[in-house]
Amino acid sequence: MSSYLWRKYADYVYSKWEKTILWDMIDPYRRPKSFTPLVTIYIFAFYTGIIGSAITEQLYKVLLYHSMKKLT
C-alpha cells in the first residue's frame, strides 16, 4: 500500500512539475490582463514618430534653404 501511495505522490509531483514547465514556456505569449500599458506604448510610439518626422522635415528645409542660398 505504501509503495502505491509513493508512486501516486511521485506521479502527482512529476505532473505538477511538467505543468509548471509548460505554463512557464507559454506565459510570455499570453494576452496581457490589461491593454492599458500596450495602448499607452502605441500612443507614445505614434507621437514619437510624428515629432521625429516634423524635426526631420524642418532639418531638410533648412539644409535645402542653405544649399539654394549658396547657388544664387
N, C-alpha and C positions, 0 to 999 in steps of 0.2 A: 504494500500500500504506500509506503513512504517513497519508494522509487517512482511510483506513478505520480505522486504529488510533486516530486522534484522535477520530473520530466514535464509536467504541466506548467510548473513555475518557469522552467527554462524556456519552454515554448512561448510563454507569455512575455518574458523579458526579451527574448530574441525578436518577437514580432513587434514589441513596443519599440525596440531599438531600430528595427527596419522601418517602421512608420516614421520615426523621428528623422532618420536619414532622408527618407523620401520627401517629407514636408520641408526639411531644410533646403533641399535642392529646388523645390518648387517655389518657396517663399519669395525670392526676388522677383518672380514673374507674376505675382498675384496683383489683382486690382487694388489700388490704394483705397483705404477706408473712406477718405475724404478727397474730393477732387480740388479743394481749395488751393493746396500748395501747387498742384500741377497747373491750374489756371493762372495762378499768380506768376509762375515761371514763364508761361507762354506770353502773358501780357507784358512782362518785363522784357522778354526777348524781342517782342514785336516793336516796342517803343525804342529799344536799344538800336534795332535796325533802322528805324525811321530817323533817329538822331544821327546815326552813323552815315546814312545816305545824304542827309542835309549837310553835314560837315564836309563830306567828300565833294558834293556839288559846289559848295562855296569855295573850297580849295581849288577845284578845277576852274571855276570862273576867274579867280584871282590869277592863277597861272596863265590862263588864256588871255586875260587882260594885259598882263605884263609882257607876254610874248607878242601880242599885237602892237603894243606901245613901242617895242623895240624895232619892229618892222617899219613903222612910219617915222 
